Amino acid sequence: MSEDNRYKVKPGVLYLVSTPIGNLRDITLRALDVLQQVDVIAAEDTRTSRILLQHYAVDTPMLSYHDFNKEKTTPRLIDKLQHNQCIAVISDAGTPGISDPAFYLVREAINHGIQIEALPGATAFVPALIVSGLATDRFVFEGFLPPKKGRQTRLQELAIEPRTIIIYESPFRVVKTLRDLRAALGNRRAVVVREISKKFEQVVRGQLDELLEQSDTLTLKGEFVILVEGLTREQKKQLSKIKRDKQ
C-alpha cells in the first residue's frame, strides 16, 4: 500500500487495536498502519505480541501492560499521551478491553480528556455466537465467571436470564463450569467452542448433559467459549410451577 493511502495516526491519541485470536491474517490494514506509526505499543504480553509484530515487520517499541502492573504503568502512559505521543494498546489476542486490563487505561484516559479511537477487529465471542446455532438477536456476555467468591450468586442470576449466555473459560475449569451450569440452569442447549480460527478449532453442540458426557473428547488446551441458551418461556413456566408447589 502506498504511503498516501495509509491511515495516518494523530498525536496524543490512544488507539485500541484488535489483534488476531488465532490466524495471523485476521488483522485489518488499518490496524497494521497504526501499529507501524504509533510511538509505543502497550502489550499485555510482549512475548506473545512479538510473534505478530515480527510477522508483519512492525518494529515499534513495546512495553508491558497487564493486570499486575496496570496501576504503576498507567500514569506513565497518560503522561506520554499528554505530551502528544500516540499509543496503541493490544491484548494477547482479540479486542483490548474485553476481559483484559485495557479498560483501566481507557477509564483514566477519559478522566484526563484524552482522545481514544477503537479499531474494530477480531474477538472470540462473536464468531462463537454466530456459529453456535443459539439465538443471536439478544445475548449477554459474562466474560469469566468468578472462580470462587460470588460464583454461585452469578450462576443463580444466569438461571433466570432469557438471553443467550456467553462465558469465557480456561481449559482448567471448563468441565467444572459445565457441571455448575447444569446444576444451576438445568439441562439446556449449549455449545463449547475451542481455539476459534486456529488449526485445531473445535465446536461441540448439545444439551449440557450431553456435553458433560462428551467432555473426555474435548482437548483441554487453549481458550474456550461456552454458550448456553437463555431461559425459555416454557422453562420459566416450569420454574414458576415449582415455586408455587413449594409454597
C-alpha positions as CSV (number, residue, x, y, z in Angstrom):
1,M,0.0,0.0,0.0
2,S,1.3,3.4,-0.9
3,E,2.2,6.0,1.8
4,D,-0.7,8.2,0.5
5,N,-3.3,5.5,1.2
6,R,-2.1,4.6,4.7
7,Y,-4.2,5.6,7.7
8,K,-2.4,8.4,9.5
9,V,-2.2,8.3,13.3
10,K,-2.8,11.5,15.2
11,P,-0.7,12.8,18.1
12,G,-1.9,12.3,21.6
13,V,-4.4,9.7,20.7
14,L,-4.9,6.3,22.5
15,Y,-5.6,3.6,19.9
16,L,-7.3,0.3,21.0
17,V,-6.2,-2.2,18.3
18,S,-7.7,-5.6,17.9
19,T,-5.3,-8.4,17.0
20,P,-5.9,-11.9,15.7
21,I,-7.2,-14.5,18.0
22,G,-5.5,-17.3,16.1
23,N,-4.9,-16.9,12.4
24,L,-2.4,-14.2,11.9
25,R,-4.1,-13.0,8.7
26,D,-7.2,-11.9,10.8
27,I,-5.9,-8.4,11.2
28,T,-7.1,-5.2,9.4
29,L,-4.9,-3.0,7.2
30,R,-5.7,0.0,9.5
31,A,-4.5,-1.9,12.5
32,L,-1.2,-2.5,10.8
33,D,-1.0,1.2,9.8
34,V,-1.5,2.2,13.4
35,L,0.9,-0.3,14.9
36,Q,3.6,0.8,12.5
37,Q,3.2,4.5,13.2
38,V,2.5,4.9,16.9
39,D,5.3,5.9,19.3
40,V,4.8,2.9,21.5
41,I,2.7,-0.3,21.8
42,A,1.4,-1.3,25.2
43,A,1.1,-5.1,25.0
44,E,-0.5,-7.5,27.5
45,D,2.3,-10.0,26.9
46,T,5.2,-8.7,24.8
47,R,6.5,-12.2,24.1
48,T,3.2,-13.2,22.5
49,S,2.7,-9.9,20.7
50,R,6.3,-10.0,19.3
51,I,5.3,-13.0,17.1
52,L,2.6,-11.0,15.4
53,L,4.7,-7.8,15.1
54,Q,7.7,-9.7,13.6
55,H,5.3,-11.5,11.2
56,Y,4.3,-8.0,9.8
57,A,7.7,-6.4,10.2
58,V,6.5,-3.9,12.8
59,D,9.4,-2.7,14.8
60,T,7.6,-0.2,17.0
61,P,8.9,-0.2,20.7
62,M,6.7,-2.2,23.1
63,L,6.2,-2.0,26.8
64,S,4.3,-4.5,29.0
65,Y,0.8,-3.5,30.2
66,H,-1.1,-6.2,32.2
67,D,-3.2,-6.8,35.3
68,F,-0.2,-6.9,37.6
69,N,1.4,-3.6,36.5
70,K,-1.5,-1.5,35.3
71,E,-1.7,0.8,38.3
72,K,2.0,1.6,38.1
73,T,2.2,1.8,34.3
74,T,-1.0,3.7,33.5
75,P,0.4,7.1,34.8
76,R,3.4,6.7,32.5
77,L,1.2,6.1,29.5
78,I,-1.1,9.0,30.4
79,D,2.0,11.3,30.6
80,K,3.2,10.2,27.2
81,L,-0.3,10.9,25.7
82,Q,-0.4,14.3,27.3
83,H,3.0,15.0,25.7
84,N,1.4,14.3,22.3
85,Q,2.8,10.8,21.8
86,C,0.4,8.3,20.3
87,I,0.0,4.8,21.9
88,A,-1.6,1.6,20.7
89,V,-2.9,-0.9,23.2
90,I,-3.1,-4.6,22.2
91,S,-4.1,-7.7,24.2
92,D,-2.6,-11.2,23.8
93,A,-5.4,-11.8,21.3
94,G,-8.6,-10.2,20.3
95,T,-10.1,-6.8,21.3
96,P,-8.4,-4.9,24.1
97,G,-10.7,-4.1,27.0
98,I,-12.7,-7.3,26.7
99,S,-11.8,-9.3,29.8
100,D,-8.4,-7.7,30.0
101,P,-6.8,-4.6,31.7
102,A,-7.1,-2.1,28.9
103,F,-10.4,-0.9,30.4
104,Y,-8.4,0.6,33.3
105,L,-6.3,2.7,30.9
106,V,-9.3,3.7,28.9
107,R,-11.1,5.0,32.0
108,E,-8.1,7.0,33.1
109,A,-7.6,8.4,29.6
110,I,-11.3,9.6,29.6
111,N,-10.7,11.2,33.0
112,H,-7.8,13.1,31.6
113,G,-9.6,14.2,28.4
114,I,-7.5,12.1,26.1
115,Q,-8.9,11.1,22.7
116,I,-9.5,7.4,22.2
117,E,-10.0,5.5,19.0
118,A,-11.1,1.9,18.9
119,L,-10.3,-0.2,15.8
120,P,-12.8,-2.9,15.0
121,G,-11.4,-6.4,14.7
122,A,-11.2,-9.9,16.0
123,T,-12.9,-11.0,19.2
124,A,-13.7,-14.6,20.3
125,F,-17.3,-14.4,21.5
126,V,-18.8,-13.0,18.3
127,P,-17.7,-15.8,15.9
128,A,-18.5,-18.3,18.7
129,L,-22.1,-16.9,19.0
130,I,-22.8,-16.9,15.2
131,V,-21.6,-20.5,14.8
132,S,-23.4,-21.8,17.9
133,G,-26.9,-22.1,16.4
134,L,-28.3,-20.4,19.6
135,A,-30.3,-17.2,19.4
136,T,-28.2,-14.2,18.2
137,D,-30.7,-11.4,18.4
138,R,-30.3,-11.0,22.2
139,F,-27.3,-12.2,24.2
140,V,-25.4,-11.4,27.4
141,F,-21.6,-11.6,27.6
142,E,-20.4,-12.7,31.1
143,G,-16.7,-12.9,30.5
144,F,-15.0,-15.2,33.1
145,L,-17.2,-16.4,36.0
146,P,-15.8,-15.7,39.4
147,P,-13.7,-18.8,40.4
148,K,-14.9,-18.8,44.0
149,K,-16.4,-15.8,45.8
150,G,-19.6,-14.7,44.1
151,R,-19.7,-17.7,41.7
152,Q,-23.0,-19.2,43.0
153,T,-24.7,-15.8,43.1
154,R,-23.8,-15.2,39.5
155,L,-25.0,-18.6,38.4
156,Q,-28.3,-18.0,40.2
157,E,-28.7,-14.8,38.3
158,L,-28.0,-16.5,35.0
159,A,-30.6,-19.2,35.8
160,I,-33.3,-16.6,35.0
161,E,-31.5,-14.9,32.1
162,P,-33.7,-15.1,28.9
163,R,-30.8,-14.1,26.5
164,T,-28.2,-16.4,25.1
165,I,-25.4,-16.6,27.7
166,I,-21.7,-16.3,26.6
167,I,-18.9,-17.2,29.0
168,Y,-15.1,-17.3,28.6
169,E,-13.3,-20.2,30.4
170,S,-9.8,-21.6,30.8
171,P,-9.1,-25.3,29.9
172,F,-8.5,-25.9,33.6
173,R,-12.1,-25.1,34.7
174,V,-14.2,-25.8,31.6
175,V,-15.6,-29.1,32.8
176,K,-16.3,-27.7,36.3
177,T,-18.1,-24.8,34.7
178,L,-20.2,-27.1,32.6
179,R,-21.2,-29.0,35.8
180,D,-22.0,-25.8,37.6
181,L,-24.1,-24.5,34.7
182,R,-26.0,-27.8,34.6
183,A,-26.7,-27.7,38.3
184,A,-27.9,-24.0,38.3
185,L,-29.6,-23.7,34.9
186,G,-30.9,-27.2,34.2
187,N,-30.3,-29.3,31.1
188,R,-30.3,-26.6,28.4
189,R,-28.9,-26.5,24.9
190,A,-25.3,-25.4,25.0
191,V,-22.2,-25.1,22.8
192,V,-18.5,-25.3,23.6
193,V,-16.1,-23.6,21.1
194,R,-12.4,-24.0,21.4
195,E,-9.5,-22.3,19.7
196,I,-11.5,-20.2,17.3
197,S,-9.8,-19.6,13.9
198,K,-6.8,-21.8,14.8
199,K,-5.7,-25.1,13.3
200,F,-7.5,-27.2,15.9
201,E,-10.7,-25.3,16.2
202,Q,-13.4,-27.4,17.8
203,V,-17.2,-26.9,18.2
204,V,-19.3,-29.2,20.3
205,R,-23.1,-28.7,20.5
206,G,-25.8,-30.5,22.6
207,Q,-27.6,-30.4,25.8
208,L,-25.5,-29.7,28.9
209,D,-25.8,-33.4,29.9
210,E,-24.5,-34.4,26.5
211,L,-21.6,-32.0,26.7
212,L,-20.6,-33.4,30.1
213,E,-20.8,-36.9,28.7
214,Q,-18.6,-35.9,25.8
215,S,-16.2,-33.8,28.0
216,D,-13.5,-36.5,27.7
217,T,-13.4,-35.8,23.9
218,L,-12.6,-32.2,24.5
219,T,-8.9,-31.3,24.1
220,L,-8.4,-29.3,27.3
221,K,-5.9,-26.8,25.8
222,G,-6.4,-23.3,24.5
223,E,-9.2,-20.8,25.1
224,F,-12.8,-21.8,25.4
225,V,-16.1,-20.1,24.9
226,I,-19.2,-21.6,26.4
227,L,-22.6,-20.6,25.2
228,V,-25.9,-21.6,26.8
229,E,-29.5,-20.9,25.7
230,G,-31.4,-18.4,27.8
231,L,-34.4,-19.2,29.9
232,T,-37.3,-20.1,27.5
233,R,-40.9,-19.2,28.3
234,E,-41.7,-22.9,28.9
235,Q,-38.8,-23.2,31.3
236,K,-40.0,-20.1,33.1
237,K,-43.4,-21.5,33.5
238,Q,-41.9,-24.7,34.9
239,L,-39.9,-22.7,37.4
240,S,-42.9,-20.8,38.5
241,K,-44.9,-24.0,39.0
242,I,-42.1,-25.5,41.1
243,K,-42.0,-22.4,43.3
244,R,-45.8,-22.5,43.7
245,D,-45.7,-26.2,44.6
246,K,-43.1,-25.5,47.3
247,Q,-45.2,-22.7,48.9
